[in-house]
């Protein structure tokens, strides 16, 4: 991987982070569309609006969800998905919300890791998936959901990555206090545990990275 491309990845993350953060609270709805509800795994009905966003191609599924905060109050949030929950039902999912917690305590750190060539090979789709997960597990901009510090890493470091702030992280680094989310290519779309503290999001195509990351995020907020 060329060093200038690594620098480009870091710059892209910084640039997109602000944009991605708006997906939680501040997205400007350009065209209101179909509204529907979906019964989540927790028995709650989740509301979705199909919307268009200014300057972004395609339709987005705007999902509303609630979380109890440490102040004892319940807050409503929304976030955006490329895929509807109906599109994702067939993707196998091993329950894995404990990636956020060590028993009743939040983990101290979450790393989202991938092969160092995947961002370039996927046309930055995997980088966007990292940001979509980060905005829920950690925070982006002024918006904090679960608030576990979350960092993008790679499973190996090429010579050009030496001297950068990017860490080498694999499932072997997962502990009770450190969660690891591995994005990888494989034979099928599926989400499963490598061990109790490492979750694998496997996609059969670059386009399907968005599908497995969408389903994983929906799982974290209670939809699946």
N, C-alpha and C positions, 0 to 999 in steps of 0.2 A: 504494500500500500504506500503510495507516494505521500511524503510528509505534507505537501500542500493540500492533499485531499483530506488528511486527518484534520488539519487546521480548518478546512472547509466544513467538516462534520461538526466540529466544536462551535464554529460560528453559526452554522445552521441551527444547532440546538438552541443557542442563545437567542437567535432571531425568532425561531418558531415557538419558543417557550412562552413568550408574551402573547403570541397569537393563540396558542393552545389553551392558555389560561382563560382566555375569553370564552372558550367553549363551555366553561363551567357556569359562569354567571352572565357574561356581557355580550353574548352573540347577538348580532343584529339580524332579526328575522326579515327576510326580503319578501318571501312569498308564503303565506300560510297555506297549508294543505290539509291532508287527511289527519284526523285525530282518532286515536284508538287507545284501548287499555289492554294490558297483558297481565295475566295472573302469574305472579312470581312464585319462586320456590318457597318463599316464606308465607305464602297465602295472601299477600297483599296485591291489590290491583295497581299496576304501574301505568301512568299516563304517558303517552307518546304523541308528539306532533311531528308531522313530516314537513320539513322546511327547506328553503334554499338560503344559502349564505352569500353575501356579496363577495364577488371575486373568487368563489370556489365552485368548481364544477360538480354537478350531481346533487342528489338529494341527501339530506341528513335526517336521522331519527333523533329528535330532541326528547330525552327521557328525564322525567322528574322523579326525585327520590328524597327521602327524609332520613336524617341521622340525629341521634341524641348526642349532645355535647357535654363536656365536663361540667358546664354550669347548670345542668339539669334541664335545659330547654331543648326542644326539638326544632331543628332547622330544615327548611326545604332547599334543595339544590336542583340544578339540572346540568346535564352534560350531553354531548353529541356523539352519535354513532353513525358509521357508514352503513351498517346493516341493521335490519330489524331483528327482534328476538325470534320471530318465526323463521327467519333465514338461517338461524344458528342452532336450532333445536337438535339437529342430527349430529352435531359435533360432540363426541364423547368428552365428558368432564369429570375429573376426579375432584371431589370437594376439597378446597384448598384455601379457605379464608384464614386458616391458621398461619399463612405466610405473613400475616400482619401482627400476629400475637405470639408471645411465649406464655401460655396459660392465660392469665387475665391481664398481663402487662404487654404493652406494645413492644415490638422488637426495636432494637436500637438503630438498625440499619437494614435497608433493602438494596440489593444490587440487581440491576436488569442487565443481563449479559448476552452476548451473541458472538458469532464468528466475526473477526475483524473485516472480512470482505463482504459481509452481508449488507451493510448499508449501501455500498456502491452497487453491488449486484442487484439489489432489489429496487434501485432507484429511490433510495431513502425511505421506502415504505417501512422498513424495520425501525428506522429512527423515529418516524411518526408514531409507530406502535409503542416505542419506549415512552414518548411524551404523553400518549393517551393513558398509559398505565400510571406514569408519574403524577399526573394531575389528580389521581384518586388516592394512590398510596401515600404520596407526600404532599407537595404543594408546588404551584407555579404562580409566579407573580404574587398577588396579595391573597390568593385563594388557597385555603388549606382544608383538605377533607380529613383523611386519617392522620396525616401529619408525621408519618414515619420517614426520616431522611432517606431519599431514594436517589441512586446514582447510576448513570449509564457506564457499563464496563465492557470488556471483551474477554473471550475465553482464552485468547493467546495474544501476545504482543509481538508484532513485527518489528524489525529494526527501526522503522520510521516512527513507531509509537514510543520508543524509548525517549525519555526526557519530557514526555507530556504528562498531564495529570491523570490520564486514563489508567485504570487498574486492570490487572489480569485476575478475573474471577471465574470460577467454575462451580458446579454443584458441590465439589469437595470443600468449598469455603463456607457452606451453609451450616449454621449452628442454631441453637435455641434463641440466640440474641440477634443473629444475622440471617435474613431471608434472601434467597437467590431465585430470580425468575430468569429462566433460560429460553431465549427465542431461537429456534433452529428449524432447518428444513428437514423433511422426512417423507415417508410414503403416504401419510394420511394426516388430515386435520384432527388434532386431539390435544387435550390438556390433561396432564397426569403428573404425579409426584415421582421425582427421582429419589427423594428421601423426604423425611418429615418436614424439612425446611427448604427444599428446593422444588420449584414447580417448573415444568417444561411446557412451553407453548410450541407445539410442532405444527408446521404448515406444509402442505404438499406443493404449493406454488407461492411465488412472491405475492401475488394478489391475495392469497388466502391468509397471509400474515395478519391482515386487517380483520379477517373473520375470527381467528383464534384470539386475537387481542381484544376485540369487541366482546366476545363471549366471556373472557376472563374478567374484564372490567365489569360487565353486567353481573357476574357471579359475586364480585367484591361488594357490589351495592345491593345484592339480595335478589336480583331478578332470576338468576339460575342457582 
